[in-house]
């Protein structure tokens, strides 16, 4: 759904939809105008917002016509259109009652607004009194200091006196700002009262009695147009508006003699493809807020009576509906409301999960600047020598008291404004974080998308590609049905918004900034076999029936055995998704404009629940399996979607599009699907079986139409991806000498032990401590994603150097315990949103936006501290064999590890052309470091 301007009407916007659900979305949008009106009166601190809401509610109008050609040529209505008669008695009665209900709700909300105003005034009065007292105390202190330095003229004393004057000026300015804000608030409250009074009078003028309106037998409905231009259509009088695009009910058949002859299908003449659509001009709207999933009970409606007390007639237009497309002309005042109404086309569960705070979780807190700087300096100390650290510490402290303080104030103001808006962004870092993922112009494989390798199946019934693929696909679809029914149990005290986009979501390349598109009603998946793509409908169109295991196996066998050849089966179009994002965006635009077939194929892929890749490659070596899952060894991967890959031997892997969710979310849905596939207890409610989908169509091969230039673009992408992926070295380590159970016996954190092993290994391989990133979930907060645990602490540094210097075993053990415990403390703070990197990222973003120069933020030491030569993540879960992702810096390592009860599984990646990083050397050093830590942990405590 898009909003477009018509070159023939500069002030007119057009809202175009591809299906009939659009009309319900329009109805929801118009209903939402009433909510906008009342909430603006209650919450708005901007006169323009309140005025716009009132104007939109009182003056909105729309005209619905039709399009006869794909080029959006508007067909006009002939004056000779057949007259249609409609009984409106029941609708008028219902409209009258809804108007009274709206008035009551409006008065209640104005009462709430008045109470909010009083609370606001009381709060600011107390704040101003407190600040005035602080000013008085500051002046008193300044007077005392002035007396002490009265006879002195030394420079330092003059500085003190000047500082006191600056402080006095600062507090005075704060008080003045509060006084001005209070005055503006009082003025706005007075204006809002006036608007409320006027609107209340307007509503009262429409209510001539408390009785039901007199019945009307019928209304004449006629199309009228004397010009080919849509804006020549005569606008209607507002009386009542049924759900837009729906047929009007026949009314009370027995109320009058005339109504007895009105057929129940009078809203659509027999044999006509015409469709009755409502056209509205002015009047009130329903006070009920519009839900994300449009319901007939939430439609816009109103009541209107003439001076004689009789209900006014309502005129409708009969519009031709062709090509399954409609076009609606709206004024500019409604553009924003209708644009936001596009979200109403998504199911209610989707909008509720993604956009509302179902579990009343807190917002991610903005840390105190001084505390962030203190934690930052702690993690920087092991990375530089003492002299450089002292100089950098002075720079950081100057930042905290100088430009950093100003940036913190701007960040807090932005956060307050966003929190009051109660919409996206839902945290102080969310917008910057999304821009980082969607705005990065680098390639998605290795840089963004990670991969999982699941345990191989021991059940003979599920061994092999087809049985295991079918079983896992069925489990995934059943889990998605659980999500759509809003039956997904909450992870303990954690945000669940990340689950809304797990399936049926695609990252679409755009110049400078990609976009996410979701189609949660999708009923199909896309299967890749070699260079070929197939649409496989796993669900019935209504989403209530699912292919059986036998049916799905037959469908997959049909794809594997298909001998059909396409025009361009010799090129691998999936490699385009591995190009740099701006390059891929341009090629995708070229594909769409070259031929409609390409646009349709891309639409099918984007809207699919997920991709299923049936591999023809079958490695058994774990390193090769890791590489195949992570980047496909340069082919057959669609990196803009969630992908499930299955080898001929049944080895199953998953490649994740990472821009909208993280490891804890992936682990949850995989956990349920894994146990459902194996018919074992997951600890959650079992996934419900679905009725068998009878009458499913065969898989449909998707087609491409390519020009010579496009073929050349694909071949370039194939070469780029092959070169890029071949530069990654992968190593795999399964360590069995100790594991998670041993760490528990030692009463030491398993994750802390793993991180200290990484620090010791890097020191042994490279002779220094590495800036280290470990991902930590912040899902305790609404829309929480991740925070960085900086593992390279002074405690870790002391432990590593004690081992390498040959200190006493007792000393080494004490320092190991201290380092692990400090890591646990840092992890707990990060989990509470009290890390370092997200806060500094937000401050740096504001500095760039406002043109604030900061020597600290631009310093080489800070840049080095974020040059994470160890990027690590722990996604331990029993059903995984490995977890792999690319190193995030040219000379670094990507370390994904799993802390199982009896083994530690580690995947390592580095770039072959680095000349500094060496995966084999680091793997050997890590294994030796784990042995060293085991010996220390097993040694007697001092």
C-alpha positions in Angstrom: 0.0 0.0 0.0 1.4 3.4 -1.0 0.5 7.0 -0.9 1.0 8.8 -4.2 0.4 12.3 -5.5 -1.5 12.9 -8.7 0.3 15.3 -11.0 -3.1 16.7 -12.1 -4.0 17.7 -8.6 -1.0 19.0 -6.6 -2.9 19.2 -3.3 -4.5 15.7 -3.7 -3.1 12.4 -2.4 -4.1 9.0 -3.6 -4.1 5.9 -1.5 -4.0 2.8 -3.7 -4.5 -0.8 -2.5 -4.4 -4.2 -4.2 -7.2 -5.9 -2.3 -10.6 -5.3 -0.7 -9.1 -5.2 2.9 -8.1 -1.7 2.0 -11.6 -0.4 2.5 -11.7 -1.7 6.0 -8.4 0.0 6.6 -9.9 3.3 5.5 -12.8 2.8 7.8 -10.4 2.2 10.7 -8.3 5.3 9.7 -11.4 7.5 9.8 -12.4 6.1 13.2 -8.9 6.7 14.4 -9.4 10.5 13.7 -11.8 10.6 16.8 -9.1 9.0 18.9 -6.5 11.5 17.5 -8.8 14.3 18.5 -9.4 13.3 22.1 -5.8 12.2 22.7 -4.5 15.4 21.3 -6.6 17.3 23.8 -5.3 15.2 26.6 -1.6 14.8 25.7 -0.6 17.4 23.1 1.8 20.2 24.0 1.7 21.5 20.5 -1.3 23.7 19.3 -0.7 22.5 15.8 -1.2 18.9 16.7 -4.5 19.6 18.5 -5.8 21.8 15.7 -4.9 19.2 13.1 -6.7 16.5 15.0 -9.9 18.6 15.4 -9.8 19.8 11.8 -9.3 16.2 10.5 -12.2 15.0 12.7 -14.6 17.7 11.5 -13.6 18.4 7.9 -12.3 15.0 6.6 -13.8 13.7 3.4 -13.0 11.1 0.8 -14.2 10.0 -2.5 -13.9 6.5 -3.8 -13.9 5.8 -7.5 -12.4 3.1 -9.6 -9.6 2.3 -11.9 -10.2 0.7 -15.2 -6.7 0.3 -16.4 -3.4 -0.7 -14.7 -2.1 2.9 -15.5 -4.6 4.2 -12.9 -6.9 5.9 -15.4 -10.0 6.8 -13.4 -13.4 5.8 -14.8 -16.2 8.2 -14.2 -19.8 7.4 -13.3 -22.6 7.7 -15.8 -25.6 9.8 -14.7 -27.7 6.8 -16.0 -26.5 4.5 -13.3 -29.3 2.4 -11.9 -31.0 3.8 -8.8 -30.5 1.7 -5.7 -32.8 2.0 -2.7 -31.6 1.2 0.8 -33.5 1.0 4.1 -31.6 2.9 6.8 -33.9 2.8 9.8 -31.8 0.5 12.0 -28.6 2.3 10.9 -30.0 5.7 11.9 -31.0 4.4 15.3 -27.6 2.8 15.8 -25.9 6.0 14.6 -27.9 8.1 17.1 -26.8 5.9 20.0 -23.2 5.9 18.9 -23.2 9.7 18.8 -24.4 9.9 22.4 -21.8 7.3 23.4 -19.1 9.4 21.7 -20.2 12.5 23.6 -20.0 10.6 26.9 -16.6 9.2 26.2 -15.4 12.6 25.0 -16.5 14.2 28.3 -14.8 11.5 30.3 -11.5 12.1 28.4 -11.7 15.8 28.9 -12.1 15.2 32.6 -8.9 13.1 32.4 -7.2 15.9 30.5 -8.2 18.5 33.2 -6.8 16.2 35.9 -3.6 15.7 33.9 -3.2 19.5 33.6 -3.6 20.0 37.3 -1.0 17.3 38.1 1.3 18.9 35.5 0.9 22.3 37.1 1.5 20.9 40.6 4.6 19.0 39.5 6.1 22.0 37.9 5.3 24.3 40.8 7.1 21.9 43.1 10.1 21.7 40.7 10.3 25.5 40.4 10.1 26.0 44.2 12.9 23.4 44.6 15.0 25.1 42.0 14.4 28.5 43.6 15.6 27.1 46.9 18.7 25.8 45.2 19.3 29.2 43.6 19.0 30.8 47.0 21.5 28.3 48.5 23.9 28.9 45.5 23.7 32.6 46.0 24.4 32.2 49.7 27.5 30.1 48.9 28.6 32.6 46.4 28.3 35.4 48.9 30.4 33.6 51.4 33.1 32.9 48.9 33.0 36.5 47.7 33.6 37.6 51.3 36.5 35.3 51.6 38.2 36.5 48.4 37.2 40.2 48.8 40.7 41.3 49.4 42.4 38.9 47.1 43.2 39.3 43.4 44.9 36.0 42.5 43.9 34.4 39.2 42.6 31.3 40.9 40.3 33.2 43.1 39.0 35.2 40.2 38.2 31.9 38.5 36.3 30.8 41.5 34.3 34.0 41.6 33.5 33.7 37.9 32.5 30.1 38.4 30.0 31.2 41.1 28.5 33.8 38.8 28.2 31.3 36.0 26.4 29.0 38.4 24.0 31.7 39.4 23.2 32.6 35.8 22.6 28.9 35.0 20.1 28.5 37.8 18.4 31.7 36.9 18.0 30.5 33.3 16.5 27.2 34.5 13.9 29.1 36.6 13.1 31.4 33.7 12.6 28.4 31.4 10.2 26.8 34.0 8.2 30.0 34.4 7.9 30.3 30.6 6.9 26.7 30.2 4.3 27.1 32.9 2.9 30.2 31.2 2.7 28.4 27.8 1.1 25.4 29.5 -1.6 27.6 31.0 -2.2 29.2 27.6 -2.5 25.8 25.9 -4.9 24.6 28.6 -7.1 27.6 28.1 -7.1 27.1 24.3 -7.9 23.4 24.7 -10.8 24.3 27.0 -12.2 26.6 24.3 -11.9 23.9 21.7 -13.6 21.4 24.0 -16.4 23.8 24.6 -16.8 24.5 20.9 -16.8 20.8 20.0 -19.3 20.0 22.8 -21.6 22.7 21.5 -21.2 21.3 18.0 -22.2 17.9 19.2 -25.1 19.2 21.2 -26.5 21.0 18.2 -27.0 17.7 16.4 -29.0 16.2 19.3 -32.6 17.5 19.0 -34.1 14.9 21.3 -33.2 11.9 23.4 -35.7 9.7 21.5 -34.8 7.6 18.5 -34.9 9.3 15.1 -38.0 9.0 13.1 -37.9 6.0 10.7 -37.1 6.6 7.1 -38.5 4.1 4.6 -35.8 4.4 2.0 -33.0 6.5 0.5 -32.5 7.1 -3.2 -28.9 6.3 -4.2 -27.7 7.7 -7.4 -24.4 8.0 -9.3 -23.8 11.5 -10.6 -21.0 12.9 -12.7 -20.8 15.4 -15.5 -17.1 15.4 -16.0 -14.3 13.0 -16.5 -12.4 14.3 -13.5 -12.8 12.6 -10.2 -12.9 15.8 -8.3 -16.1 16.7 -10.1 -17.9 13.9 -8.3 -20.6 15.5 -6.0 -19.7 15.1 -2.3 -22.3 13.6 0.0 -24.0 15.0 3.1 -22.8 13.2 6.2 -25.5 11.2 8.1 -24.0 7.8 8.8 -21.2 5.8 7.3 -21.3 2.0 7.3 -18.0 0.1 7.1 -16.5 1.4 3.9 -16.8 -1.0 1.0 -19.4 -3.2 2.7 -22.9 -3.8 1.6 -25.6 -1.9 3.5 -28.0 -4.1 5.4 -31.6 -4.1 4.2 -33.0 -2.5 7.4 -36.2 -3.3 9.2 -38.4 -5.0 6.6 -41.6 -4.4 8.4 -41.3 -0.8 9.4 -43.2 0.7 6.5 -45.1 -0.4 3.5 -42.4 0.8 1.1 -39.6 -1.1 2.8 -41.4 -4.4 2.3 -40.4 -4.4 -1.3 -36.7 -3.6 -0.8 -34.7 -6.6 -1.7 -32.0 -7.7 0.7 -29.3 -7.5 -2.0 -30.3 -3.9 -3.0 -26.7 -2.6 -2.3 -25.4 -4.4 -5.4 -27.6 -4.7 -8.5 -28.0 -8.2 -9.9 -25.6 -8.9 -12.7 -23.5 -5.9 -12.1 -19.9 -5.8 -11.1 -20.5 -2.5 -9.4 -19.9 -2.1 -5.8 -21.5 0.3 -3.3 -19.0 2.5 -1.5 -19.6 5.2 1.0 -18.5 8.8 0.4 -18.2 11.2 3.4 -17.7 14.9 3.7 -18.1 16.2 7.3 -19.2 15.2 10.7 -18.2 13.3 13.8 -16.8 9.8 13.9 -17.1 6.9 16.3 -15.4 7.3 19.6 -14.3 3.7 19.6 -10.6 3.4 18.9 -9.8 1.5 15.7 -8.2 -1.9 16.2 -5.3 -3.1 14.1 -7.6 -5.8 12.7 -10.6 -3.9 11.3 -14.0 -5.1 12.7 -17.4 -4.0 11.5 -18.2 -2.8 15.0 -15.4 -0.3 14.7 -16.6 1.4 11.6 -17.1 5.1 11.3 -20.7 6.3 11.9 -22.7 9.3 12.9 -26.1 10.7 13.0 -27.6 13.8 11.4 -31.0 15.4 11.7 -32.7 18.2 9.9 -34.3 21.2 11.5 -37.7 19.4 11.4 -36.2 16.6 13.5 -36.2 14.1 10.6 -33.0 12.3 9.8 -31.1 13.7 6.8 -30.8 11.6 3.7 -27.4 10.1 2.9 -26.2 9.9 -0.7 -23.9 7.2 -1.9 -22.1 6.6 -5.2 -22.1 3.5 -7.2 -18.5 2.9 -8.4 -17.3 0.4 -10.9 -14.7 -2.0 -9.5 -12.3 -3.4 -12.0 -8.9 -5.1 -11.9 -9.5 -5.6 -8.2 -8.2 -2.1 -7.5 -9.8 1.0 -6.0 -8.5 4.5 -5.7 -9.5 7.0 -3.1 -9.0 10.7 -3.3 -8.2 12.3 0.1 -7.3 15.7 1.3 -3.8 16.4 2.7 -5.1 16.6 6.2 -5.9 12.8 6.1 -2.7 11.7 4.5 -0.9 11.0 7.7 -3.8 9.1 9.2 -4.3 7.0 6.1 -0.5 6.3 5.9 -0.6 5.0 9.5 -3.7 3.0 8.7 -1.6 0.8 6.4 -0.5 -0.9 9.6 -4.2 -1.7 10.2 -3.9 -4.1 7.2 -1.7 -6.3 9.4 -3.5 -8.8 11.7 -4.4 -7.5 15.1 -2.0 -10.0 16.8 0.9 -8.7 14.7 0.4 -5.1 15.6 -0.3 -5.9 19.2 2.9 -7.9 19.6 5.1 -5.5 17.7 3.7 -2.1 18.7 2.2 -2.5 22.2 3.7 -3.2 25.6 1.6 -6.2 26.4 3.6 -7.1 29.5 4.1 -3.6 30.9 7.9 -3.8 30.7 10.0 -0.7 31.4 11.8 1.3 28.8 15.5 0.7 28.4 17.1 3.2 30.9 19.5 5.9 29.8 22.5 5.4 32.0 24.1 8.1 34.1 26.9 9.7 32.1 29.5 9.6 34.9 28.8 5.9 35.5 29.2 5.1 31.8 32.5 7.0 31.6 33.7 5.2 34.7 32.9 1.7 33.3 34.4 2.7 29.9 37.7 3.8 31.5 37.8 0.5 33.4 37.6 -1.5 30.1 40.1 0.7 28.3 42.9 0.5 30.9 44.2 -3.0 29.8 44.4 -1.8 26.2 46.9 1.1 26.5 50.0 1.9 28.6 49.7 3.8 31.8 50.7 7.2 30.4 48.2 7.0 27.5 45.5 5.8 29.8 46.0 8.8 32.2 45.8 11.2 29.4 42.7 9.6 28.0 41.1 9.5 31.5 41.5 13.2 31.7 39.9 13.6 28.3 37.0 11.4 29.3 36.4 13.3 32.5 36.5 16.6 30.6 33.9 15.1 28.2 31.7 14.1 31.1 31.7 17.7 32.5 31.7 19.5 29.1 30.2 18.6 25.8 29.2 15.2 27.1 26.9 16.8 29.6 25.2 18.8 26.9 24.8 15.6 24.7 23.4 13.8 27.7 20.8 16.5 28.2 19.8 16.3 24.5 19.6 12.5 24.8 17.3 12.7 27.8 15.1 15.3 26.1 14.8 13.1 23.1 14.1 10.0 25.2 11.4 11.9 27.1 9.7 13.0 23.9 9.9 9.5 22.5 8.5 8.0 25.7 5.6 10.4 25.7 4.8 9.5 22.1 4.4 5.8 23.1 5.4 4.7 19.6 8.5 3.9 17.7 11.3 4.2 18.7 10.6 2.4 21.9 14.0 3.0 23.5 16.7 5.6 23.3 18.9 3.4 21.2 16.3 1.6 19.0 16.4 4.0 16.0 20.2 4.2 16.0 20.4 0.4 16.3 18.0 -0.1 13.4 19.9 2.4 11.3 23.1 0.5 12.0 21.6 -2.8 10.7 19.5 -1.4 7.8 21.8 1.5 6.9 25.0 -0.6 6.6 26.0 -0.8 3.0 28.3 -3.8 3.5 27.4 -7.3 2.4 25.0 -9.3 4.6 26.8 -12.6 4.6 29.6 -12.8 7.2 29.0 -9.2 8.3 25.3 -9.6 9.5 23.9 -13.1 9.1 24.9 -15.8 11.5 24.1 -19.5 11.3 23.2 -22.5 13.5 24.0 -26.2 13.0 21.4 -28.5 14.7 22.2 -31.9 16.1 21.9 -34.8 13.6 18.8 -36.9 14.0 19.0 -40.3 15.5 15.4 -41.2 14.8 15.4 -43.4 11.7 12.0 -42.1 10.6 13.4 -38.6 10.2 16.8 -39.4 8.7 17.5 -38.1 5.2 16.8 -34.8 3.5 13.1 -35.1 2.6 11.7 -36.6 5.8 13.6 -34.3 8.1 12.8 -31.2 5.9 9.1 -32.0 5.9 9.0 -32.6 9.7 10.9 -29.5 10.5 8.8 -27.3 8.2 5.6 -28.6 9.7 6.9 -27.9 13.2 7.8 -24.3 12.2 4.4 -23.7 10.6 2.6 -25.1 13.7 4.7 -22.8 15.9 3.8 -19.8 13.7 0.1 -20.8 14.1 0.7 -20.6 17.9 2.1 -17.1 17.5 -0.8 -16.0 15.4 -3.3 -17.2 18.0 -1.5 -15.1 20.6 -0.8 -18.3 22.6 3.0 -17.9 22.8 4.0 -18.1 26.5 6.1 -15.2 27.7 9.7 -15.9 28.4 10.3 -15.0 32.0 9.9 -11.2 32.4 11.1 -10.7 28.9 9.9 -8.7 25.9 8.2 -10.8 23.1 8.1 -8.2 20.3 11.0 -9.9 18.4 8.8 -12.9 17.6 6.3 -10.9 15.5 8.7 -10.8 12.5 10.4 -14.2 12.9 8.6 -15.6 9.8 7.3 -13.9 6.7 9.7 -11.0 6.9 12.2 -9.8 4.4 14.9 -7.2 4.3 14.4 -5.3 1.0 17.4 -3.4 -0.3 17.0 0.3 -0.9 19.6 3.0 -1.6 21.2 4.3 1.6 18.7 2.4 3.9 17.0 -1.0 3.6 13.5 -1.6 4.7 11.7 -4.5 6.4 8.5 -5.9 5.0 6.3 -8.4 6.7 3.4 -10.5 5.4 2.2 -12.5 8.5 -0.8 -13.9 6.6 1.5 -15.7 4.2 0.6 -19.4 3.5 3.6 -20.4 1.4 7.3 -21.0 1.6 9.9 -20.8 -1.1 12.1 -23.8 -1.9 15.5 -23.4 -3.5 17.0 -26.3 -5.5 20.2 -25.3 -7.2 19.5 -22.1 -9.1 15.7 -22.7 -9.2 13.0 -21.3 -6.9 9.6 -22.9 -6.2 6.5 -21.6 -4.4 5.1 -24.3 -2.1 1.8 -23.6 -0.4 2.1 -25.4 3.0 -1.1 -23.8 4.4 -4.6 -23.4 3.0 -5.5 -19.9 2.0 -7.3 -19.2 5.3 -4.2 -20.5 7.2 -6.1 -23.1 9.1 -5.0 -26.3 7.4 -1.5 -27.7 7.0 0.0 -30.2 4.6 0.5 -33.6 6.3 4.0 -35.2 6.6 3.2 -37.5 3.7 1.8 -34.7 1.5 4.8 -32.4 2.2 7.3 -35.2 1.5 5.6 -35.8 -1.8 5.8 -32.1 -2.7 9.5 -31.9 -1.9 10.2 -35.1 -3.9 8.4 -33.5 -6.8 10.7 -30.5 -6.6 13.8 -32.7 -6.3 12.8 -34.8 -9.3 11.6 -31.9 -11.4 13.1 -31.8 -14.9 11.7 -28.5 -16.0 14.2 -25.9 -17.1 13.8 -22.2 -16.9 15.2 -19.5 -19.2 18.0 -18.6 -16.7 18.7 -21.7 -14.7 22.4 -21.3 -15.6 22.8 -18.3 -13.3 22.4 -18.1 -9.5 20.3 -15.0 -8.8 20.5 -15.6 -5.0 24.1 -14.3 -5.1 22.7 -10.8 -5.7 21.6 -10.8 -2.1 25.3 -11.1 -1.2 26.3 -7.9 -3.0 26.8 -4.6 -1.2 23.4 -3.2 -0.4 23.4 -0.2 -2.7 24.5 -2.4 -5.6 21.8 -5.0 -4.9 19.2 -2.2 -4.5 20.0 -0.9 -8.0 20.0 -4.3 -9.6 16.7 -5.2 -7.9 15.1 -2.0 -9.3 16.4 -3.0 -12.7 14.9 -6.4 -12.3 11.5 -5.0 -11.4 11.4 -2.4 -14.2 12.7 -4.9 -16.8 9.7 -7.3 -16.6 6.6 -7.8 -14.4 7.5 -11.5 -14.0 10.5 -10.4 -11.9 8.4 -8.2 -9.7 6.0 -11.0 -9.1 8.8 -13.5 -8.3 10.4 -11.1 -5.8 7.0 -10.5 -4.2 6.5 -14.2 -3.7 10.0 -14.6 -2.2 9.6 -11.5 0.1 6.3 -12.6 1.4 7.2 -16.3 2.0 7.2 -17.6 5.6 10.9 -18.6 5.1 13.2 -20.2 2.5 13.9 -23.9 2.4 17.2 -24.8 0.7 17.5 -28.4 -0.5 21.3 -28.8 -0.8 23.0 -30.9 -3.4 26.3 -30.6 -1.5 26.8 -33.1 1.4 30.0 -32.4 3.5 30.6 -34.5 6.6 33.6 -32.5 7.9 32.3 -30.1 10.5 34.4 -27.1 9.2 32.9 -27.5 5.8 29.4 -27.8 7.3 29.9 -24.6 9.2 31.1 -22.8 6.0 28.1 -24.2 4.0 25.6 -22.9 6.6 27.2 -19.5 7.1 27.8 -18.5 3.4 26.9 -21.4 1.2 30.5 -21.5 0.0 29.5 -18.7 -2.4 26.2 -19.9 -3.8 22.5 -20.8 -3.3 21.7 -18.5 -0.4 19.0 -15.8 -0.1 20.4 -13.6 2.7 17.4 -11.3 2.9 15.2 -14.0 4.4 15.3 -16.6 7.2 16.7 -19.8 5.6 16.6 -23.4 6.6 19.1 -25.5 4.8 19.1 -29.4 4.7 21.8 -31.6 3.3 21.1 -34.9 1.5 22.1 -36.7 4.7 19.6 -34.7 6.7 22.0 -32.3 8.4 19.9 -29.3 9.2 21.2 -25.7 9.5 19.6 -22.3 9.8 20.8 -18.9 8.5 19.3 -15.8 10.2 18.5 -12.4 8.8 19.7 -10.5 11.9 18.4 -7.0 11.6 15.2 -7.4 13.7 16.0 -10.1 16.3 18.7 -11.9 18.2 19.9 -15.2 19.6 17.5 -15.6 22.6 14.5 -15.2 20.2 15.9 -17.7 17.8 16.7 -20.2 20.5 13.1 -20.1 21.8 11.3 -20.9 18.5 13.9 -23.5 17.6 13.6 -25.1 21.0 9.8 -25.6 20.5 10.2 -26.7 16.9 13.0 -29.1 17.7 11.0 -30.8 20.5 7.8 -30.9 18.3 9.7 -32.5 15.5 11.0 -35.2 17.8 7.7 -35.5 19.8 9.4 -34.6 23.1 8.5 -32.3 25.9 9.7 -28.7 25.4 8.5 -27.4 28.7 5.9 -25.2 26.9 2.4 -26.0 25.7 2.7 -28.6 22.8 2.2 -27.3 19.3 -1.3 -28.1 18.2 -1.9 -30.4 15.3 -3.7 -28.7 12.4 -6.3 -30.2 10.0 -4.9 -31.7 6.9 -4.8 -29.4 3.9 -6.8 -31.2 1.2 -6.6 -30.0 -2.4 -3.3 -28.3 -2.2 -1.8 -27.2 -5.5 1.5 -28.5 -6.8 4.7 -26.5 -6.2 5.0 -23.7 -8.8 8.4 -22.9 -10.3 9.2 -19.2 -10.2 10.4 -17.5 -13.3 12.8 -14.7 -14.2 13.2 -12.5 -17.2 16.7 -11.1 -17.6 18.3 -8.8 -20.1 21.9 -9.2 -21.2 22.9 -6.5 -18.7 21.1 -8.3 -15.9 22.7 -11.6 -16.7 26.1 -9.8 -16.5 25.2 -8.3 -13.2 24.4 -11.8 -11.8 27.6 -13.2 -13.1 29.5 -10.4 -11.4 27.7 -11.1 -8.2 28.6 -14.8 -8.4 32.3 -13.9 -8.8 32.2 -11.3 -6.0 30.5 -13.7 -3.6 32.8 -16.6 -4.4 35.9 -14.4 -3.7 34.4 -12.9 -0.6 33.3 -16.1 1.0 36.6 -18.0 0.2 38.5 -15.4 2.2 37.0 -16.6 5.4 38.8 -19.3 7.4 36.7 -21.4 9.8 37.9 -23.6 12.7 35.9 -25.9 15.0 36.8 -27.1 18.5 35.0 -29.6 20.7 36.7 -29.5 24.1 35.9 -32.4 26.4 38.3 -32.1 29.4 35.8 -30.0 31.3 32.5 -28.4 30.6 29.5 -26.6 32.2 29.0 -29.2 34.9 32.6 -28.8 36.1 32.2 -25.1 36.3 29.2 -25.5 38.6 31.2 -27.7 40.8 33.9 -25.0 41.0 31.2 -22.5 41.8 32.4 -20.4 38.9 30.3 -18.9 36.0 30.7 -21.1 32.9 30.5 -18.0 30.7 33.1 -16.2 32.8 35.4 -19.2 32.5 35.0 -19.2 28.7 35.7 -15.5 28.4 38.9 -15.8 30.6 40.0 -18.6 28.3 39.6 -16.3 25.3 41.6 -13.6 27.0 44.4 -15.9 27.9 44.4 -17.5 24.4 44.6 -14.1 22.6 47.5 -13.0 24.9 49.4 -16.2 24.1 48.7 -15.9 20.3 49.3 -12.1 20.0 51.1 -10.9 23.1 48.4 -8.5 24.3 44.9 -8.1 25.7 42.2 -7.8 23.0 39.2 -5.4 22.9 36.4 -8.0 23.4 32.7 -7.9 22.6 30.3 -10.4 24.1 26.6 -10.0 23.2 24.1 -9.7 26.1 20.3 -9.7 25.8 18.4 -6.7 27.2 14.9 -8.2 26.7 14.0 -7.3 30.3 13.0 -4.0 28.7 10.4 -3.2 26.1 11.9 -3.7 22.6 15.2 -4.6 24.2 17.8 -6.0 21.9 21.4 -6.4 23.1 24.2 -4.7 25.0 27.9 -5.3 25.0 29.8 -7.0 27.8 33.3 -5.7 27.6 35.3 -8.7 28.9 38.8 -7.1 28.8 38.8 -5.8 32.4 41.7 -5.0 34.6 40.8 -8.1 36.6 41.1 -10.2 33.4 44.4 -8.5 32.6 45.8 -9.3 36.0 44.8 -12.9 35.7 46.3 -13.4 32.3 49.6 -11.7 33.2 49.8 -13.7 36.5 49.6 -16.9 34.4 52.1 -15.8 31.8 54.6 -14.5 34.4 54.5 -17.7 36.4 53.0 -16.4 39.6 52.2 -18.8 42.4 49.4 -21.2 41.6 47.4 -19.9 44.6 47.7 -16.3 43.3 46.7 -17.4 39.8 43.6 -19.1 41.1 42.6 -16.1 43.2 43.0 -13.8 40.2 41.0 -16.3 38.1 38.1 -16.2 40.6 38.3 -12.4 40.8 38.3 -12.0 37.0 35.3 -14.4 36.5 33.3 -12.7 39.3 34.0 -9.2 37.8 32.9 -10.5 34.4 29.6 -11.7 36.0 29.1 -8.2 37.5 29.7 -6.6 34.2 27.2 -9.0 32.5 24.5 -8.3 35.1 24.9 -4.5 34.6 24.8 -4.9 30.8 21.6 -7.0 31.2 20.1 -4.1 33.1 21.0 -1.7 30.3 24.0 -0.3 32.2 26.7 -1.1 29.7 29.0 1.2 27.8 28.6 0.9 24.0 24.9 1.6 23.5 25.0 4.7 25.6 28.1 6.1 23.8 26.6 5.2 20.4 23.5 7.3 21.2 25.6 10.2 22.4 27.8 10.0 19.3 24.7 9.9 17.1 23.4 13.1 18.7 26.8 14.8 18.4 26.7 14.0 14.6 23.1 15.3 14.2 23.7 18.5 16.1 27.2 19.2 14.8 28.8 18.9 18.3 32.5 18.4 18.2 34.0 16.0 20.8 37.7 15.2 21.1 36.8 12.3 23.3 34.4 10.6 21.0 36.8 11.0 18.1 39.9 9.9 20.0 42.1 7.1 18.7 41.9 5.3 22.1 38.1 5.1 22.0 38.3 3.9 18.4 40.7 1.2 19.4 38.4 0.1 22.3 35.7 -0.6 19.8 38.0 -2.4 17.4 36.7 -5.7 18.8 39.4 -8.2 17.8 37.3 -10.8 19.7 33.7 -10.7 18.9 32.0 -13.4 20.9 28.5 -14.8 21.6 27.2 -17.6 23.8 23.9 -19.1 22.6 24.1 -22.4 24.5 21.1 -24.7 23.9 21.2 -28.5 23.9 20.1 -29.1 20.3 22.9 -27.1 18.7 26.3 -28.4 17.4 27.7 -25.1 16.3 27.0 -21.4 16.0 29.0 -19.4 13.5 29.4 -15.8 12.3 32.1 -13.7 10.7 34.8 -11.7 12.4 33.7 -8.1 12.8 37.1 -6.5 12.1 39.8 -7.3 9.5 42.3 -8.6 12.0 39.9 -10.2 14.5 38.1 -13.4 15.3 34.4 -14.3 15.4 33.9 -16.7 18.3 30.6 -18.5 18.7 30.5 -21.0 21.6 28.2 -23.5 23.3 28.7 -24.5 26.9 27.1 -28.0 27.0 27.1 -30.2 30.1 29.9 -32.4 28.8 31.6 -30.4 26.1 32.5 -26.9 25.0 31.9 -26.4 21.3 33.6 -23.4 19.7 33.5 -22.1 16.2 36.2 -19.6 15.1 36.4 -17.4 12.0 39.0 -15.1 10.7 40.0 -13.6 7.4 42.8 -15.3 5.4 44.1 -12.0 4.0 44.6 -10.4 7.4 48.3 -11.4 7.9 47.7 -10.9 11.6 44.8 -13.1 12.7 45.5 -16.9 12.5 42.6 -19.2 13.2 44.7 -22.4 13.6 47.1 -20.7 16.0 44.2 -19.2 18.1 42.4 -22.5 18.2 45.5 -24.2 19.6 46.0 -21.4 22.1 42.4 -21.6 23.2 42.6 -25.4 23.8 45.8 -24.9 25.9 44.2 -22.0 27.8 41.2 -24.2 28.8 43.7 -26.8 30.0 45.4 -24.2 32.1 42.2 -23.0 33.6 41.1 -26.5 34.5 44.4 -27.1 36.3 43.9 -23.9 38.3 40.3 -24.6 39.1 41.1 -28.1 40.3 43.9 -26.9 42.5 43.3 -26.5 46.2 42.0 -23.2 47.3 44.6 -21.2 49.2 
